[in-house]
Amino acid sequence: MPGEIVIRNLNKTFFNGNERIDVLKNINLTVKSGEFMCLIGYSGCGKSTLLRIIAGLDTDYEGEVLIDGEPVRKPTLDKGMVFQDNRLFPWFSVRENVGYGLPDNTPNKAKLVQDLINLVGLSGFENARPKQLSGGMAQRVSIARALINQPKVLLLDEPFGALDALTRISMQKEILRIWEVEKSTMVLVTHDIDEAVYLSEHIVMLSRRPGIIKKVTPVEISHPRTRTGIDFINIRNGVYKEFFDDVELNVEYYL
């Protein structure tokens, strides 16, 4: 499945009255088709803004964003997005929430919806309402809904940020499994360096505002990854040192 993202000379500015606020500066980035990339950086550095630009939700910027060579000018069905809050319709069931983006006359709609419910591990909860689900289960519904139109690109804006630590680890494993099945290009925004190393093939580090790309670090570790492996720890420590120059990290501490 194609889904290459190319960003060229991107600059984003906000205005607060007469005050100019530079949010993103000279962003040049390529995400290959089928790649899993993570964006990390301090709060306010423009990570989520960049994700919204890729999604076509924000078109007021300089530069260009292309998906498979076509300019991104608006939200389209070939781009799915998952937010930190699940944004489910509380009056809809799991089945209805997942299928919301498909017209009723879609061929095999019921099967498409059920296949995605099965994919995210919610078989048996088709008729449940969001209030009957845990936080992790609700995010599974959000992911299934974002995948219903088989997007080339799945964009995830801190989707696990509100979850407890154990549920978060479980969801990280689930999103990896879904990525391996769906073959979509995935871009995830996170503050969690361990999460970035565990999930991604490349980690893009943004500076404080205005966000510029400080470094792109490849994560050349085969899956499944172990968080206590020496390669994992070395990459993790290297990313930490990009942000915290005064912190000395002892590898043995994490073993």
MODAMO-V727765 format. One line per field, one symbol per residue. phi: phi as a letter, one per 20 degrees, with the letter a starting at -180 (. if undefined). burial: + if it has 16 or more other ideal C-beta (glycine too) atoms within 10 Angstrom, else -. Layout:
phi=???
burial=???
//
This chain:
phi=.fqfdcdclecccdcdmeeeceecclecbcdfgnedcddcrfgneogffffffffnecdebeobccclndfecafcfecdccdfefleffeefggfffegedffefglggfgffffffgemdgodgefegfedfgfffffffffffefelffcddcdlfdfeefgfffffffffffffgfeemffcccebeefgffffeeecddddffgffcffaddfdecfefedfdfffgfffgfffgffdcfededegffee
burial=--+++++--+-+----------+++-+-+-+-+++++++++---++++++++++++----+---+-+----+-----+++++++-+-+----+++-+++--+---------+++-++-++++--+--+++--+-+++++++++++++++-++++++++++--+---+++-++-+++-++--+-+++++++-++++++++++++++++-++++++--+-+-+---+------++-+++-+--+-------------
//
